[in-house]
Amino acid sequence: MKKKARGQSSIEYVIIFAVIAAALIAVAVMFSPKIRSAIGGLSGSIRGQVQ
């Protein structure tokens, strides 16, 4: 039976982390306008309640 190389698993983790990070960045870029408008709406309604 062959033993797994220790460095191979580290590289696999780095690749998985890079793919997840790229996916998160892509989602953030795609939904950025909607998120900004939602935050703007919330801040406007909070300002209306405070005044």
C-alpha positions in Angstrom: 0.0 0.0 0.0 1.3 3.4 -1.0 1.5 6.2 1.6 0.1 9.6 0.8 2.6 12.4 0.5 2.1 14.9 3.2 2.6 17.9 0.9 0.0 16.7 -1.5 -2.8 17.2 1.0 -1.6 20.7 1.8 -1.8 21.6 -1.8 -5.3 20.2 -2.1 -6.4 22.4 0.8 -4.9 25.5 -0.8 -6.7 24.7 -4.1 -10.0 24.2 -2.3 -9.5 27.5 -0.3 -8.7 29.4 -3.6 -11.8 28.0 -5.3 -14.0 29.0 -2.4 -12.5 32.4 -2.1 -13.0 33.0 -5.9 -16.6 31.9 -5.6 -17.2 34.3 -2.7 -15.7 37.2 -4.6 -17.8 36.4 -7.6 -21.0 36.3 -5.6 -20.0 39.5 -3.9 -19.4 41.2 -7.2 -22.7 39.9 -8.7 -24.9 41.0 -5.8 -23.0 44.2 -4.9 -25.7 46.6 -6.4 -28.5 44.8 -4.6 -26.6 44.8 -1.3 -25.8 48.5 -1.6 -29.4 49.4 -2.3 -30.7 47.3 0.5 -28.2 48.9 3.0 -29.1 52.3 1.6 -32.8 51.6 2.2 -32.2 50.4 5.7 -30.1 53.4 6.6 -32.8 55.7 5.1 -35.5 54.1 7.2 -33.4 54.2 10.3 -32.8 57.9 9.8 -36.5 58.5 9.3 -37.3 56.7 12.6 -34.6 58.7 14.6 -35.7 62.1 13.4 
